[in-house]
């Protein structure tokens, strides 16, 4: 996503430090093997900061139900996400409803 990531203890594991600026490509790839938390965190970041991007989840997704829950939650708040296999396309929405109906 264009940021510098420093792993503070072990390679490719949290804790980590991310330094910007964030300049994602239109297609952002992440492995689904390690953690659904990484995928969900990136989904929230893309939806709120970088709409019109595609998140491509490589490999089989660990705890896929949590990723599906994140999609459902984002849609509840008004974000539009189109899922095609392991690609998630985020669509810019004109209005986002952050209040409970």
N, C-alpha and C positions, 0 to 999 in steps of 0.2 A: 504493500500500500504506500510505498514511498517513504516510510519512516525507518529510523534506525532502532533496532531492537537489541538491547543488551540483556542477556540472561545472567542473573545475579548469582546463581549457584550452579545449576547443572544445565548443559546445553539443551535447548529446545524444551525447557520446562520452566514453570513459574517458580519463584518470583522472577519478574522481568521488568525492565524499564523501557518505555517507548518514547522516543523523541521525534518530533515532527520536523518539518511540516508534512502533513499527510496529503499525498497527491496520488490517489489510486488510479490504476488503469481502469478501463471500462470493464475488464474481466479480472476478478481477484480470485486466486486459487488458494485453497486450504485443504489439508488432509483431514479426512473424517475419522481416521484411525485412532488418534490419541484421545480426544475428549470432545464431547458435545458442547461443553462449556466454551471452548475456544470458538467453535462454529457459531454458537448463539451470541457470544459477545461481538463477533465480527458482523453478524446479521444486524444487530442493534446499531452498531456504528455506521454501517452502510446505509441503513434505512433513514437514519437521522441526519447524516452528514454528506452522504454521497449517493443520492438517488440517481437513477438511470444507469446503475452499475449492475453487473452480474457477478454473483458469488458462485464459483464452481467448486463443488465439494468432491475432491478426488477420493478414491477408495471407498470402502463401505463405511457408513456412518455408525460410530459407536453411540449407543443410546439414542437412536433415531427418534424415539417418542419425545425426547426433550427438544430436539430441533423442531419437530412438528408443533410442539407447544409454543415455542418461540414464534413460529410463523403465525399461529392462531392469535397469540397475544398482540403481535404487531398489527395484524389485520383488525383486531378489536379497536386499536387506537387510530385506525384510519389509513394505515400504510397499505399500499397495493404491492403484492408479491405474486409473481407468476412462476410456478414451479414446473420445470420440464426435466424429468429424471433427476440428476443431482445438480442441475443449474437452477439458481434462484435469481430471477430478474426483478429488480426493485424499480418501481415506477414512481416518478415524482407525483405527489398528490398536492392539490391546491390548498386543501384544508386538512389539518390534523386535529382530531378531537381528543384532547387529553383529559376531559372530564367524564366521569362515569355517567351513563345515561340512566 
